[in-house]
Amino acid sequence: MTALEFRLRQALQPWRTVPAWRIAFSGGLDSSVLLHLLADWARQEQLPPLSAVHVHHGLQAAADAWPGHCASVCEQLDIPLEIVRVQVVPGASLEQAARRSRYAAFSERLGQGEVLLGAQHRDDQAETLLFRLLRGAGVRGLAAMPASRSLGQGMLVRPLLDCSRAELQAYAQSHGLVWVEDPSNADQRFSRNFLRRQVMPLLAERWPQVTANFARSAGHLSEAGQLLDELALMDMATACGESAFPWLPLPSLDLAAVAALSDARQRNLLRHWLAPLSRMPDSDHWAGWYDLRDAATDATPIWKLAEGELHRADGRLWWLSGDWLIPPQSLDLPVGPLAGLVELPGNGRVHLSGELPPGRWHLRYRRGGESLQLAERGRRDLKRLLNEMRVPAFVRPRLPLLFDGDELMAIANLTQAPGIETCGVRLHWSPPIGAQGLSW
């Protein structure tokens, strides 16, 4: 057994019992070697079922021949192949857009607990570290590519990160492998290609172990990133607390607990908390957070991020996304005595339990000037009631209100008039949950 085969098998030992291994197969040198190594191993030992996935972007004419090549290779190795054609939405970076499309396709095809195997190697890791360093990345970015991470319902695993490009090429040549060459890899207008073809060879002339040293540094930074994550989890456990509104299913943190931390720990906590929900700004663009944190008590500041907004209300930080960013449609919905479950467009649903007495019952949102008759308190202005209850400002325009004609009778989840209290009627609102966050 060669050193390359040994390192591959050692890296994949923790994943021997998963439901399936799927290889990200581009047809290039790296993935061709990985596919061949796995096919050879599968002939010797029982492995999870192997299959390959080729994502065809259609970004260049040469790529049209690659699916056929991949199909031929997989047929020879007796490995099932799925060819996925995707449309790349152009953006600021074509490379980034293609990567997003590719991983979205992989994510959609991974079953529960399955593993996608990528062929990135030590040289890729070194180039990634240098590329991110030049872009001013922090600890997490400089950790470069993790050996494994979640992807969709399964995991992405890179078992060749300890292997060099030279080792893969030597293996391919000794086994007579044929692979495709991507013409874009020679285009030095792409930053990675410039680093690979100009910068890394120059560094290697002076420091022959540069790729191994860079990869080792990425490992150290990955460990530092894990420690930062552990610190963030500790701080988050302190800052979670309990909201006064358990029916409000939005991510939130206690503002005082967050503000008690040093600025660096605040940023670390917020990055960790919001990572599944939104892309975060770089370290030079956190003014929105400080403005929100330091605003006057009676202010309603908002920090707008890529996929949502951070609000401050009731002494807490609240993450809003999805339907919460769109004002609710006007509502004036008649309801019968046994309304049951009622869907509210863009605003969750309400459940009316019990039986309403005869009347002209309907649901609507706040318009201004409403008041509610309360037991032992008399008539109370709705605005003052919501202030007393410290209902977050972003919730108030969405609160479903139950009227009998023009008379306000109930505020969902909060309180109601004695006239329907005695009937056992309850108005419960299940608000929208917002967007589900980043999946890859």
WOLINCOR-V687374 format. One record per backbone hydrogen bond with DSSP energy under -0.5 kcal/mol. CO is the residue of the C=O (numbers start at 1). NH is the residue of the N-H. Records with the same first field share a line. If there is no record, write none. Layout:
CO = NH, NH
//
This chain:
2 = 6
3 = 7
4 = 8
5 = 9
6 = 10
7 = 11
8 = 12
9 = 13
10 = 13
12 = 15
13 = 16
15 = 18
19 = 49
20 = 115
21 = 51
22 = 117
23 = 25, 53
24 = 26
27 = 180
28 = 32
29 = 33
30 = 34
31 = 35
32 = 36
33 = 37
34 = 38
35 = 39
36 = 40
37 = 41
38 = 42
39 = 43
40 = 44
41 = 44, 45
45 = 47
49 = 21
50 = 80
51 = 23
52 = 82
53 = 25, 55
54 = 56, 84
55 = 57
56 = 86
60 = 63
61 = 64
62 = 65
63 = 66, 67
65 = 69
66 = 70
67 = 71
68 = 72
69 = 73
70 = 74
71 = 75
72 = 76
73 = 77
74 = 78, 79
75 = 78
80 = 52
82 = 54, 84
83 = 85
84 = 56, 86
86 = 88
87 = 89
88 = 90
93 = 97
94 = 98
95 = 99
96 = 100
97 = 101
98 = 102
99 = 103
100 = 104
101 = 105
102 = 106
103 = 107
104 = 108
105 = 109
106 = 109, 110
107 = 110, 153
109 = 111
110 = 153
111 = 114
114 = 155
115 = 22, 117
116 = 118, 157
117 = 24
121 = 125
122 = 126
123 = 127
124 = 128
125 = 129
126 = 130
127 = 131
128 = 132
129 = 133
130 = 134
131 = 135
132 = 137
133 = 136
138 = 142
139 = 143
141 = 144
147 = 158
149 = 156
151 = 154
153 = 113
154 = 151
155 = 116, 157
156 = 149
157 = 118, 159
158 = 161
160 = 122, 163
163 = 122
164 = 168
165 = 169
166 = 170
167 = 171
168 = 172
169 = 173
170 = 174
171 = 175
172 = 177
173 = 176
180 = 182
181 = 183
182 = 185
183 = 186
184 = 187
186 = 188
187 = 190
190 = 194
191 = 195
192 = 196
193 = 197
194 = 198, 199
195 = 200
198 = 202
199 = 203
200 = 204
201 = 205
202 = 206
203 = 207
207 = 210
209 = 213
210 = 214
211 = 215
212 = 216
213 = 217
214 = 218
215 = 219
216 = 220
217 = 221
218 = 222
219 = 223
220 = 224
221 = 225
222 = 226
223 = 227
224 = 228
225 = 229
226 = 230
227 = 231
228 = 232
229 = 233
230 = 234
231 = 235
232 = 236
233 = 237
234 = 238
235 = 239
236 = 240
237 = 241
239 = 254
245 = 248
247 = 249, 431
248 = 250
251 = 319
253 = 255, 317
254 = 258
255 = 259
256 = 260
258 = 261
262 = 266
263 = 267
264 = 268
265 = 269
266 = 270
267 = 271
268 = 272
269 = 273
270 = 274
271 = 275
274 = 277, 278
276 = 438
279 = 306
282 = 285
286 = 289, 290
287 = 291
288 = 292
289 = 293
290 = 294
291 = 295
292 = 295
296 = 299
301 = 312
302 = 304
303 = 310
305 = 308
308 = 305
309 = 311, 320
310 = 303
311 = 318
313 = 316
315 = 255, 256
316 = 313
317 = 253
318 = 311, 320
320 = 309
321 = 324
322 = 325
323 = 326
331 = 365
332 = 334
333 = 363
336 = 339
337 = 356
340 = 352
342 = 350
343 = 345
344 = 347
345 = 329
348 = 344
349 = 430
350 = 342
351 = 353, 428
352 = 340
353 = 426
354 = 356
359 = 361
360 = 405
361 = 335
362 = 403
363 = 333
364 = 401
370 = 382
371 = 408
372 = 374, 380
374 = 377, 378
378 = 374
380 = 372
381 = 385
382 = 386
383 = 387
384 = 388
385 = 389
386 = 391
387 = 390
392 = 395, 396
393 = 397
395 = 398, 399
396 = 399
400 = 412
401 = 364, 403
402 = 409, 410
403 = 362, 405
404 = 406, 407
406 = 408
407 = 404
408 = 373
409 = 417
410 = 402, 412
411 = 414, 415
415 = 411
417 = 420, 421
418 = 422
420 = 425
421 = 424
423 = 355
426 = 353, 428
427 = 413
428 = 351
429 = 431
430 = 349
439 = 152
//
